[in-house]
Amino acid sequence: MPLLYRFVTQETFLRELASAEQFFDKPGKYVGLSHFVRGHLGPMGFDYRRSFIIAEKLHLIGVIEFYKVIRPDYKVELTAIRLQESSRVNAA
């Protein structure tokens, strides 16, 4: 029997991102896109692919920002995400 995953809504994605941002609100910390989708939304039962699609859509309409972070321990560039300043009030 196949596992069924739920589709995350934009509202849930933004609420969970705001929560993750508060948790990682420390110098040098960030919310990694892959970790957020696979390690946060995935265990909540949300479909990975749909979550990445929602992230891209929110980025294209200017609600969230993608930016690059270099992890010193791996020396690789990762994609991180955060709410745009104008979106913070709406997501809380």
BASE-799848 format. One line per 3 residues: number of its first residue (from 0); for each residue y negated, z, x of N, C-alpha, C. Coordinates in steps of 0.1 Angstrom, whole numbers, plus 5000, padded with zeros to 4 digits. Atoms other than C-alpha are relative to their C-alpha. Example, Ala and Ser with C-alpha at 12.3 -4.5 7.8 and 13.67 -1.06 7.14 Angstrom:
BEGIN
0> 5012,5000,5009,5045,5078,5123,4988,5000,5009 ~ 5011,5000,4991,5011,5071,5137,4989,5008,4992
end
This chain:
BEGIN
0> 5012,5000,5008,5000,5000,5000,4988,5000,5009 ~ 5012,5000,4991,4967,4990,5016,4990,5011,4997 ~ 5011,4991,5002,4939,5014,5021,4988,4993,4994
3> 5012,5006,5006,4908,5008,5000,4988,5008,5005 ~ 5013,4994,4996,4874,5015,5014,4989,4997,4991 ~ 5012,5002,5009,4842,5019,4995,4989,4993,5007
6> 5012,5006,4994,4811,4999,5000,4988,5010,4999 ~ 5011,4991,4999,4782,5020,5012,4987,4993,4993 ~ 5013,5006,5006,4749,5015,4992,4989,5002,5010
9> 5011,4999,4991,4716,5011,5009,4994,5014,5000 ~ 5005,4986,5001,4705,5045,4996,5008,5010,5008 ~ 4992,4991,4992,4735,5063,5010,4999,4997,5015
12> 5002,5003,4986,4732,5045,5043,4988,5006,5006 ~ 5013,4994,4996,4696,5056,5046,5000,5015,5000 ~ 4999,4986,5000,4703,5091,5036,5008,5006,5011
15> 4992,4995,4989,4731,5095,5061,4994,4997,5013 ~ 5008,5002,4988,4710,5079,5088,4990,5010,5003 ~ 5010,4990,4998,4682,5103,5082,5007,5013,5004
18> 4992,4988,4996,4708,5132,5084,5004,4999,5015 ~ 4995,5001,4986,4722,5118,5117,4988,5001,5009 ~ 5012,4999,4992,4687,5114,5131,4995,5015,5002
21> 5004,4985,4998,4679,5151,5124,5010,5007,5009 ~ 4990,4994,4992,4712,5161,5140,4998,4997,5015 ~ 5002,5004,4986,4704,5141,5172,4986,5000,5004
24> 5014,4999,4996,4667,5150,5173,4998,5009,5012 ~ 5001,4993,4987,4668,5161,5209,4996,4990,5011 ~ 5003,5009,4989,4654,5146,5241,5012,4993,5005
27> 4989,5008,4995,4677,5118,5253,5011,4997,4990 ~ 4990,5003,5010,4697,5117,5221,4996,4989,4991 ~ 5003,5011,5009,4700,5088,5197,5012,4998,4991
30> 4989,5003,5010,4721,5074,5168,5005,4986,5004 ~ 4994,5013,4997,4743,5046,5181,5005,4993,4988 ~ 4996,5007,5012,4750,5019,5156,5015,5000,4998
33> 4986,5000,5002,4787,5016,5162,5006,5014,4997 ~ 4996,4987,5002,4792,5053,5164,4996,5005,4985 ~ 5005,4996,5014,4772,5058,5131,5009,4994,4990
36> 4991,5007,5010,4793,5032,5113,5014,5004,5001 ~ 4986,4997,4999,4827,5040,5127,5003,5015,5000 ~ 4997,4986,4998,4824,5077,5135,4994,5009,4989
39> 5006,4992,5010,4802,5088,5106,5003,4995,4986 ~ 4997,5006,5014,4804,5064,5076,5015,4997,4998 ~ 4986,5004,5001,4840,5053,5083,5008,5012,4995
42> 4992,4989,5004,4855,5088,5080,4996,5005,4985 ~ 5004,4997,5014,4836,5091,5047,5006,4991,4990 ~ 4993,5010,5008,4856,5062,5034,4993,4987,4998
45> 5007,5013,5002,4831,5034,5038,5005,4989,5009 ~ 4995,5012,4993,4841,4999,5049,4991,4997,5012 ~ 5008,5003,4988,4830,4991,5085,4991,4988,4998
48> 5007,5013,5000,4821,4955,5079,4988,5000,4990 ~ 5011,4999,5010,4800,4962,5048,4989,5009,5005 ~ 5011,4991,4995,4782,4990,5066,4992,4993,5011
51> 5008,5008,4990,4773,4967,5095,4991,4990,4993 ~ 5008,5010,5008,4761,4941,5069,4988,5007,4994 ~ 5011,4992,5006,4739,4968,5052,4990,5003,5011
54> 5009,4997,4989,4725,4978,5086,4992,4987,5004 ~ 5007,5012,4997,4716,4942,5094,4990,4996,4990 ~ 5009,5003,5011,4700,4937,5060,4988,5009,5001
57> 5011,4990,4999,4679,4969,5064,4991,4997,5012 ~ 5007,5004,4988,4669,4957,5099,4991,4988,4997 ~ 5008,5012,5003,4658,4923,5086,4988,5002,4991
60> 5011,4997,5009,4636,4938,5059,4991,5011,5005 ~ 5010,4990,4993,4620,4963,5083,5002,5014,4996 ~ 4998,4986,5004,4635,4995,5070,5005,5008,5011
63> 4995,4993,4988,4654,5004,5101,4997,4991,5012 ~ 5003,5007,4988,4649,4995,5137,5013,5000,5009 ~ 4990,5000,4989,4675,4984,5163,4993,5001,5013
66> 5006,4999,4986,4667,4993,5199,5012,5002,5010 ~ 4990,4999,4989,4686,4993,5232,4999,5014,5007 ~ 4999,4987,4993,4697,5025,5250,5010,4997,5011
69> 4990,5001,4989,4714,5026,5284,5006,5014,5002 ~ 4993,4988,4997,4740,5053,5287,5003,5002,5014 ~ 4998,4998,4985,4739,5067,5322,5014,5002,5004
72> 4986,4998,4996,4775,5078,5322,5009,4987,5000 ~ 4992,5013,5000,4788,5043,5314,4992,4988,5006 ~ 5009,5010,4994,4758,5023,5327,5001,4987,4992
75> 5000,5011,5009,4760,5000,5297,4989,5001,4989 ~ 5011,5000,5010,4734,4990,5271,5007,5000,4986 ~ 4995,4998,5013,4741,5001,5236,4989,4998,4989
78> 5010,5001,5011,4724,4994,5202,5000,5013,4993 ~ 5002,4988,5008,4709,5024,5186,4991,4996,4988 ~ 5007,5003,5012,4693,5026,5152,4991,5012,4996
81> 5009,4990,5005,4665,5046,5136,4992,4995,4988 ~ 5008,5004,5012,4645,5046,5104,4986,4996,5006 ~ 5014,5003,4997,4611,5029,5107,4992,5012,4994
84> 5008,4989,5005,4583,5055,5103,4997,4999,4985 ~ 5003,5002,5014,4574,5040,5069,5011,5003,4991 ~ 4989,4998,5008,4609,5046,5057,5005,5015,5000
87> 4996,4987,4999,4613,5082,5067,4998,5009,4987 ~ 5003,4992,5012,4597,5097,5036,5010,4996,4989 ~ 4992,5004,5010,4618,5076,5013,5015,5004,5001
90> 4986,4997,4998,4651,5084,5029,5004,5015,4999 ~ 4997,4985,5000,4647,5122,5029,5003,5005,4986
end
